[in-house]
Amino acid sequence: MMKLLAKFVFWITGWKVVGGWPEGLKKAVLIAIPHTSNWDLLYARAAFYLMDVPVRFTIKKEIMVGPLGWLIKALGGIAIDRKKVTGKRKQTYTEAMINMLKERDELVIMVTPEGTRSYAPRWKTGFYHIALGAEVPVVVGFLDYKKKEAGIGPLIQPNGMIDEQIQEMMAFGRTVTGKYPEKGIR
């Protein structure tokens, strides 16, 4: 049903999917770039349905109640319990996502590294630490509003050289155009 709806959305809006998900890859952190508009979720989610990528995203547990919670879950939302205590302190979002990836045989978690729809001169690095801690690759997903294309860019295996690898991902991000280019990667 969702794939059919995604096909309709792409057909009516003139978007297309380019490239595809890396064959055999069952676990990854997927970054969605650039993130400049609320429309990004619609097009990214539709693209991943069309590519048969079972992408999930995290959201705080408190929002996952009632009809809104059911809708978010149907779209791929996974609740994070920010109050869960590990040892003598609350677990972080990063720790929770690392544990999710380690506990499952298949899981692709989507993250927006900018952390906002506004211009962000630096990316938040949690996605990188999640991939490094869970020993999974970072896959770069993109939306190019100028070309009306959604797809998969580079696959990066984190090696601890965070600044260099994030610069590599950002360099790729500069080759695509967000809905609001002035808010995108510079």
Secondary structure as a PSIPRED ss2 file (coil, helix, strand):
# PSIPRED VFORMAT (PSIPRED V4.0)

   1 M C   1.000  0.000  0.000
   2 M H   0.000  1.000  0.000
   3 K H   0.000  1.000  0.000
   4 L H   0.000  1.000  0.000
   5 L H   0.000  1.000  0.000
   6 A H   0.000  1.000  0.000
   7 K H   0.000  1.000  0.000
   8 F H   0.000  1.000  0.000
   9 V H   0.000  1.000  0.000
  10 F H   0.000  1.000  0.000
  11 W H   0.000  1.000  0.000
  12 I H   0.000  1.000  0.000
  13 T H   0.000  1.000  0.000
  14 G C   1.000  0.000  0.000
  15 W C   1.000  0.000  0.000
  16 K E   0.000  0.000  1.000
  17 V E   0.000  0.000  1.000
  18 V E   0.000  0.000  1.000
  19 G C   1.000  0.000  0.000
  20 G C   1.000  0.000  0.000
  21 W C   1.000  0.000  0.000
  22 P C   1.000  0.000  0.000
  23 E C   1.000  0.000  0.000
  24 G C   1.000  0.000  0.000
  25 L C   1.000  0.000  0.000
  26 K C   1.000  0.000  0.000
  27 K E   0.000  0.000  1.000
  28 A E   0.000  0.000  1.000
  29 V E   0.000  0.000  1.000
  30 L E   0.000  0.000  1.000
  31 I E   0.000  0.000  1.000
  32 A E   0.000  0.000  1.000
  33 I E   0.000  0.000  1.000
  34 P C   1.000  0.000  0.000
  35 H C   1.000  0.000  0.000
  36 T C   1.000  0.000  0.000
  37 S C   1.000  0.000  0.000
  38 N C   1.000  0.000  0.000
  39 W H   0.000  1.000  0.000
  40 D H   0.000  1.000  0.000
  41 L H   0.000  1.000  0.000
  42 L H   0.000  1.000  0.000
  43 Y H   0.000  1.000  0.000
  44 A H   0.000  1.000  0.000
  45 R H   0.000  1.000  0.000
  46 A H   0.000  1.000  0.000
  47 A H   0.000  1.000  0.000
  48 F H   0.000  1.000  0.000
  49 Y H   0.000  1.000  0.000
  50 L H   0.000  1.000  0.000
  51 M C   1.000  0.000  0.000
  52 D C   1.000  0.000  0.000
  53 V C   1.000  0.000  0.000
  54 P C   1.000  0.000  0.000
  55 V E   0.000  0.000  1.000
  56 R E   0.000  0.000  1.000
  57 F E   0.000  0.000  1.000
  58 T E   0.000  0.000  1.000
  59 I E   0.000  0.000  1.000
  60 K E   0.000  0.000  1.000
  61 K H   0.000  1.000  0.000
  62 E H   0.000  1.000  0.000
  63 I H   0.000  1.000  0.000
  64 M C   1.000  0.000  0.000
  65 V C   1.000  0.000  0.000
  66 G H   0.000  1.000  0.000
  67 P H   0.000  1.000  0.000
  68 L H   0.000  1.000  0.000
  69 G H   0.000  1.000  0.000
  70 W H   0.000  1.000  0.000
  71 L H   0.000  1.000  0.000
  72 I H   0.000  1.000  0.000
  73 K H   0.000  1.000  0.000
  74 A H   0.000  1.000  0.000
  75 L C   1.000  0.000  0.000
  76 G C   1.000  0.000  0.000
  77 G E   0.000  0.000  1.000
  78 I E   0.000  0.000  1.000
  79 A E   0.000  0.000  1.000
  80 I E   0.000  0.000  1.000
  81 D C   1.000  0.000  0.000
  82 R C   1.000  0.000  0.000
  83 K C   1.000  0.000  0.000
  84 K C   1.000  0.000  0.000
  85 V E   0.000  0.000  1.000
  86 T E   0.000  0.000  1.000
  87 G C   1.000  0.000  0.000
  88 K C   1.000  0.000  0.000
  89 R E   0.000  0.000  1.000
  90 K E   0.000  0.000  1.000
  91 Q C   1.000  0.000  0.000
  92 T C   1.000  0.000  0.000
  93 Y H   0.000  1.000  0.000
  94 T H   0.000  1.000  0.000
  95 E H   0.000  1.000  0.000
  96 A H   0.000  1.000  0.000
  97 M H   0.000  1.000  0.000
  98 I H   0.000  1.000  0.000
  99 N H   0.000  1.000  0.000
 100 M H   0.000  1.000  0.000
 101 L H   0.000  1.000  0.000
 102 K H   0.000  1.000  0.000
 103 E H   0.000  1.000  0.000
 104 R C   1.000  0.000  0.000
 105 D C   1.000  0.000  0.000
 106 E C   1.000  0.000  0.000
 107 L E   0.000  0.000  1.000
 108 V E   0.000  0.000  1.000
 109 I E   0.000  0.000  1.000
 110 M E   0.000  0.000  1.000
 111 V E   0.000  0.000  1.000
 112 T C   1.000  0.000  0.000
 113 P C   1.000  0.000  0.000
 114 E C   1.000  0.000  0.000
 115 G C   1.000  0.000  0.000
 116 T C   1.000  0.000  0.000
 117 R C   1.000  0.000  0.000
 118 S C   1.000  0.000  0.000
 119 Y C   1.000  0.000  0.000
 120 A C   1.000  0.000  0.000
 121 P C   1.000  0.000  0.000
 122 R C   1.000  0.000  0.000
 123 W C   1.000  0.000  0.000
 124 K C   1.000  0.000  0.000
 125 T C   1.000  0.000  0.000
 126 G H   0.000  1.000  0.000
 127 F H   0.000  1.000  0.000
 128 Y H   0.000  1.000  0.000
 129 H H   0.000  1.000  0.000
 130 I H   0.000  1.000  0.000
 131 A H   0.000  1.000  0.000
 132 L H   0.000  1.000  0.000
 133 G H   0.000  1.000  0.000
 134 A H   0.000  1.000  0.000
 135 E C   1.000  0.000  0.000
 136 V C   1.000  0.000  0.000
 137 P C   1.000  0.000  0.000
 138 V E   0.000  0.000  1.000
 139 V E   0.000  0.000  1.000
 140 V E   0.000  0.000  1.000
 141 G E   0.000  0.000  1.000
 142 F E   0.000  0.000  1.000
 143 L E   0.000  0.000  1.000
 144 D E   0.000  0.000  1.000
 145 Y C   1.000  0.000  0.000
 146 K C   1.000  0.000  0.000
 147 K C   1.000  0.000  0.000
 148 K C   1.000  0.000  0.000
 149 E E   0.000  0.000  1.000
 150 A E   0.000  0.000  1.000
 151 G E   0.000  0.000  1.000
 152 I E   0.000  0.000  1.000
 153 G E   0.000  0.000  1.000
 154 P E   0.000  0.000  1.000
 155 L E   0.000  0.000  1.000
 156 I E   0.000  0.000  1.000
 157 Q C   1.000  0.000  0.000
 158 P C   1.000  0.000  0.000
 159 N C   1.000  0.000  0.000
 160 G C   1.000  0.000  0.000
 161 M C   1.000  0.000  0.000
 162 I H   0.000  1.000  0.000
 163 D H   0.000  1.000  0.000
 164 E H   0.000  1.000  0.000
 165 Q H   0.000  1.000  0.000
 166 I H   0.000  1.000  0.000
 167 Q H   0.000  1.000  0.000
 168 E H   0.000  1.000  0.000
 169 M H   0.000  1.000  0.000
 170 M H   0.000  1.000  0.000
 171 A H   0.000  1.000  0.000
 172 F H   0.000  1.000  0.000
 173 G H   0.000  1.000  0.000
 174 R C   1.000  0.000  0.000
 175 T C   1.000  0.000  0.000
 176 V C   1.000  0.000  0.000
 177 T C   1.000  0.000  0.000
 178 G C   1.000  0.000  0.000
 179 K C   1.000  0.000  0.000
 180 Y C   1.000  0.000  0.000
 181 P H   0.000  1.000  0.000
 182 E H   0.000  1.000  0.000
 183 K H   0.000  1.000  0.000
 184 G C   1.000  0.000  0.000
 185 I C   1.000  0.000  0.000
 186 R C   1.000  0.000  0.000
